[in-house]
Amino acid sequence: MTDDVNNDQSSDNKEQIKNERHKKKSQKQKEKVDAGIAKATEERGIVIVITGNGKGKSTSGFGTVARAVGHGYKAAVVQFIKGQWDCGERNLLQQNGVPFAVMGTGFTWETQDRAADMAAAEEVWAEAKKFLADPQYHVVLLDELTYMLGYDYLNSEEVLDAIRNRPAEQSVVVTGRGAIKPLRDLADTISEIKDEKHAYRAGIKARKGVDW
Amino acid sequence: MTDDVNNDQSSDNKEQIKNERHKKKSQKQKEKVDAGIAKATEERGIVIVITGNGKGKSTSGFGTVARAVGHGYKAAVVQFIKGQWDCGERNLLQQNGVPFAVMGTGFTWETQDRAADMAAAEEVWAEAKKFLADPQYHVVLLDELTYMLGYDYLNSEEVLDAIRNRPAEQSVVVTGRGAIKPLRDLADTISEIKDEKHAYRAGIKARKGVDW
């Protein structure tokens, strides 16, 4: 009986010590976060680049669009490459008033026609430029733009200038593998997504509502 | 005049060679992709873990939910930690019929109360378990679950069992830094997002419609 009480007390003490330690650690963390917030004072739209070979680049871009739209802001989407797929996120966002400009060919390794791809890229880029010049858009997603720059389908100087000269309050999200250096230099935020494991390599079929 | 014609012909030739090279490269790429697709034959819901310290984890999870909903599937979201923020993506998805379970405390370093955080975690986990047992949900997003496991706020064996025993057609997306090893082992797909650059560190304020 005495032993039980002692055990209870000792386990209560342990729990208390754990809680105190957590409180101290949290206070330190809070101070650090608060100091960071106090230092970040500049207010303007930013350029976010989501690159790397892992899953989650386009979904991250579309999640940001959903975020903006959910706050009542206007957002626009330009889809390079993957345009012609039946695309769940496009359905939902279009239903919620987001304009889409979609490239007229599928994957480039499907079409195997460089000249046609370049013409299609120029066509959709003309739409993108309009969004990038229009201050009513809080967020513009340029989904899979990186390939257009990497393959020289679009003039990278022209593209980067259009992004650089966008309205001050507008943020731009660029997704795709292999972002070129001048785009990285222009970016305020870069996330590099590493593919650590992929269901596909384990023989699992790409899935509607998850992979597209 | 003859020189001009020759130059034109030579540049035409160069363009043709470039196009041919592109065509061959694309064909190889297509064969590789097609072979991969042919091998991936298993059809079932998957577990996706989006971890790492870079920006884009939650937005990627929410983009996947938008994708599922846009195809007419049902999806559910459980928000650990960030729950009480005014959150654009939640507004939009709730308007489109997605149920949310939201943890009753803010950031843990704000509350500094381990016992209260643990109780709040258990409460929202009870909701999560219902989604994970319900075959009507095609996708369940467990946003920032990783911290609950890393801090031992939830029993990781219980959590992993619930994910493991979910309906066969259901996919689960888990986001947050520092995914623990047993969760990584269970995952079909893991993306590790590296923070290469962040606007915040350059003194730019977090932005409504972009950062939350």
Boltz contact constraints between the chains, C-beta under 6 A:
constraints:
  - contact:
      token1: [A, 19]
      token2: [B, 114]
      max_distance: 6.0
  - contact:
      token1: [A, 22]
      token2: [B, 114]
      max_distance: 6.0
  - contact:
      token1: [A, 23]
      token2: [B, 112]
      max_distance: 6.0
  - contact:
      token1: [A, 26]
      token2: [B, 109]
      max_distance: 6.0
  - contact:
      token1: [A, 26]
      token2: [B, 112]
      max_distance: 6.0
  - contact:
      token1: [A, 29]
      token2: [B, 109]
      max_distance: 6.0
  - contact:
      token1: [A, 30]
      token2: [B, 109]
      max_distance: 6.0
  - contact:
      token1: [A, 40]
      token2: [B, 200]
      max_distance: 6.0
  - contact:
      token1: [A, 40]
      token2: [B, 203]
      max_distance: 6.0
  - contact:
      token1: [A, 40]
      token2: [B, 204]
      max_distance: 6.0
  - contact:
      token1: [A, 40]
      token2: [B, 205]
      max_distance: 6.0
  - contact:
      token1: [A, 42]
      token2: [B, 203]
      max_distance: 6.0
  - contact:
      token1: [A, 42]
      token2: [B, 204]
      max_distance: 6.0
  - contact:
      token1: [A, 43]
      token2: [B, 205]
      max_distance: 6.0
  - contact:
      token1: [A, 46]
      token2: [B, 199]
      max_distance: 6.0
  - contact:
      token1: [A, 50]
      token2: [B, 56]
      max_distance: 6.0
  - contact:
      token1: [A, 54]
      token2: [B, 191]
      max_distance: 6.0
  - contact:
      token1: [A, 55]
      token2: [B, 189]
      max_distance: 6.0
  - contact:
      token1: [A, 55]
      token2: [B, 191]
      max_distance: 6.0
  - contact:
      token1: [A, 56]
      token2: [B, 50]
      max_distance: 6.0
  - contact:
      token1: [A, 56]
      token2: [B, 60]
      max_distance: 6.0
  - contact:
      token1: [A, 56]
      token2: [B, 191]
      max_distance: 6.0
  - contact:
      token1: [A, 59]
      token2: [B, 60]
      max_distance: 6.0
  - contact:
      token1: [A, 59]
      token2: [B, 63]
      max_distance: 6.0
  - contact:
      token1: [A, 59]
      token2: [B, 64]
      max_distance: 6.0
  - contact:
      token1: [A, 60]
      token2: [B, 56]
      max_distance: 6.0
  - contact:
      token1: [A, 60]
      token2: [B, 59]
      max_distance: 6.0
  - contact:
      token1: [A, 60]
      token2: [B, 60]
      max_distance: 6.0
  - contact:
      token1: [A, 60]
      token2: [B, 63]
      max_distance: 6.0
  - contact:
      token1: [A, 62]
      token2: [B, 63]
      max_distance: 6.0
  - contact:
      token1: [A, 62]
      token2: [B, 66]
      max_distance: 6.0
  - contact:
      token1: [A, 63]
      token2: [B, 59]
      max_distance: 6.0
  - contact:
      token1: [A, 63]
      token2: [B, 60]
      max_distance: 6.0
  - contact:
      token1: [A, 63]
      token2: [B, 62]
      max_distance: 6.0
  - contact:
      token1: [A, 63]
      token2: [B, 63]
      max_distance: 6.0
  - contact:
      token1: [A, 64]
      token2: [B, 59]
      max_distance: 6.0
  - contact:
      token1: [A, 66]
      token2: [B, 62]
      max_distance: 6.0
  - contact:
      token1: [A, 66]
      token2: [B, 66]
      max_distance: 6.0
  - contact:
      token1: [A, 66]
      token2: [B, 89]
      max_distance: 6.0
  - contact:
      token1: [A, 66]
      token2: [B, 92]
      max_distance: 6.0
  - contact:
      token1: [A, 67]
      token2: [B, 88]
      max_distance: 6.0
  - contact:
      token1: [A, 67]
      token2: [B, 89]
      max_distance: 6.0
  - contact:
      token1: [A, 68]
      token2: [B, 209]
      max_distance: 6.0
  - contact:
      token1: [A, 69]
      token2: [B, 92]
      max_distance: 6.0
  - contact:
      token1: [A, 70]
      token2: [B, 88]
      max_distance: 6.0
  - contact:
      token1: [A, 70]
      token2: [B, 89]
      max_distance: 6.0
  - contact:
      token1: [A, 70]
      token2: [B, 91]
      max_distance: 6.0
  - contact:
      token1: [A, 70]
      token2: [B, 92]
      max_distance: 6.0
  - contact:
      token1: [A, 71]
      token2: [B, 88]
      max_distance: 6.0
  - contact:
      token1: [A, 71]
      token2: [B, 208]
      max_distance: 6.0
  - contact:
      token1: [A, 71]
      token2: [B, 209]
      max_distance: 6.0
  - contact:
      token1: [A, 73]
      token2: [B, 209]
      max_distance: 6.0
  - contact:
      token1: [A, 88]
      token2: [B, 67]
      max_distance: 6.0
  - contact:
      token1: [A, 88]
      token2: [B, 70]
      max_distance: 6.0
  - contact:
      token1: [A, 88]
      token2: [B, 71]
      max_distance: 6.0
  - contact:
      token1: [A, 89]
      token2: [B, 66]
      max_distance: 6.0
  - contact:
      token1: [A, 89]
      token2: [B, 67]
      max_distance: 6.0
  - contact:
      token1: [A, 89]
      token2: [B, 70]
      max_distance: 6.0
  - contact:
      token1: [A, 91]
      token2: [B, 70]
      max_distance: 6.0
  - contact:
      token1: [A, 92]
      token2: [B, 66]
      max_distance: 6.0
  - contact:
      token1: [A, 92]
      token2: [B, 69]
      max_distance: 6.0
  - contact:
      token1: [A, 92]
      token2: [B, 70]
      max_distance: 6.0
  - contact:
      token1: [A, 109]
      token2: [B, 26]
      max_distance: 6.0
  - contact:
      token1: [A, 109]
      token2: [B, 29]
      max_distance: 6.0
  - contact:
      token1: [A, 109]
      token2: [B, 30]
      max_distance: 6.0
  - contact:
      token1: [A, 112]
      token2: [B, 23]
      max_distance: 6.0
  - contact:
      token1: [A, 112]
      token2: [B, 26]
      max_distance: 6.0
  - contact:
      token1: [A, 114]
      token2: [B, 19]
      max_distance: 6.0
  - contact:
      token1: [A, 114]
      token2: [B, 22]
      max_distance: 6.0
  - contact:
      token1: [A, 138]
      token2: [B, 209]
      max_distance: 6.0
  - contact:
      token1: [A, 171]
      token2: [B, 210]
      max_distance: 6.0
  - contact:
      token1: [A, 188]
      token2: [B, 199]
      max_distance: 6.0
  - contact:
      token1: [A, 189]
      token2: [B, 55]
      max_distance: 6.0
  - contact:
      token1: [A, 189]
      token2: [B, 197]
      max_distance: 6.0
  - contact:
      token1: [A, 189]
      token2: [B, 198]
      max_distance: 6.0
  - contact:
      token1: [A, 189]
      token2: [B, 199]
      max_distance: 6.0
  - contact:
      token1: [A, 190]
      token2: [B, 196]
      max_distance: 6.0
  - contact:
      token1: [A, 190]
      token2: [B, 197]
      max_distance: 6.0
  - contact:
      token1: [A, 191]
      token2: [B, 54]
      max_distance: 6.0
  - contact:
      token1: [A, 191]
      token2: [B, 55]
      max_distance: 6.0
  - contact:
      token1: [A, 191]
      token2: [B, 56]
      max_distance: 6.0
  - contact:
      token1: [A, 191]
      token2: [B, 193]
      max_distance: 6.0
  - contact:
      token1: [A, 192]
      token2: [B, 194]
      max_distance: 6.0
  - contact:
      token1: [A, 192]
      token2: [B, 196]
      max_distance: 6.0
  - contact:
      token1: [A, 193]
      token2: [B, 191]
      max_distance: 6.0
  - contact:
      token1: [A, 193]
      token2: [B, 193]
      max_distance: 6.0
  - contact:
      token1: [A, 194]
      token2: [B, 192]
      max_distance: 6.0
  - contact:
      token1: [A, 196]
      token2: [B, 190]
      max_distance: 6.0
  - contact:
      token1: [A, 196]
      token2: [B, 192]
      max_distance: 6.0
  - contact:
      token1: [A, 197]
      token2: [B, 189]
      max_distance: 6.0
  - contact:
      token1: [A, 197]
      token2: [B, 190]
      max_distance: 6.0
  - contact:
      token1: [A, 198]
      token2: [B, 189]
      max_distance: 6.0
  - contact:
      token1: [A, 199]
      token2: [B, 46]
      max_distance: 6.0
  - contact:
      token1: [A, 199]
      token2: [B, 188]
      max_distance: 6.0
  - contact:
      token1: [A, 199]
      token2: [B, 189]
      max_distance: 6.0
  - contact:
      token1: [A, 200]
      token2: [B, 40]
      max_distance: 6.0
  - contact:
      token1: [A, 203]
      token2: [B, 40]
      max_distance: 6.0
  - contact:
      token1: [A, 203]
      token2: [B, 42]
      max_distance: 6.0
  - contact:
      token1: [A, 204]
      token2: [B, 40]
      max_distance: 6.0
  - contact:
      token1: [A, 204]
      token2: [B, 42]
      max_distance: 6.0
  - contact:
      token1: [A, 205]
      token2: [B, 40]
      max_distance: 6.0
  - contact:
      token1: [A, 205]
      token2: [B, 43]
      max_distance: 6.0
  - contact:
      token1: [A, 208]
      token2: [B, 71]
      max_distance: 6.0
  - contact:
      token1: [A, 209]
      token2: [B, 68]
      max_distance: 6.0
  - contact:
      token1: [A, 209]
      token2: [B, 71]
      max_distance: 6.0
  - contact:
      token1: [A, 209]
      token2: [B, 73]
      max_distance: 6.0
  - contact:
      token1: [A, 209]
      token2: [B, 138]
      max_distance: 6.0
  - contact:
      token1: [A, 210]
      token2: [B, 171]
      max_distance: 6.0
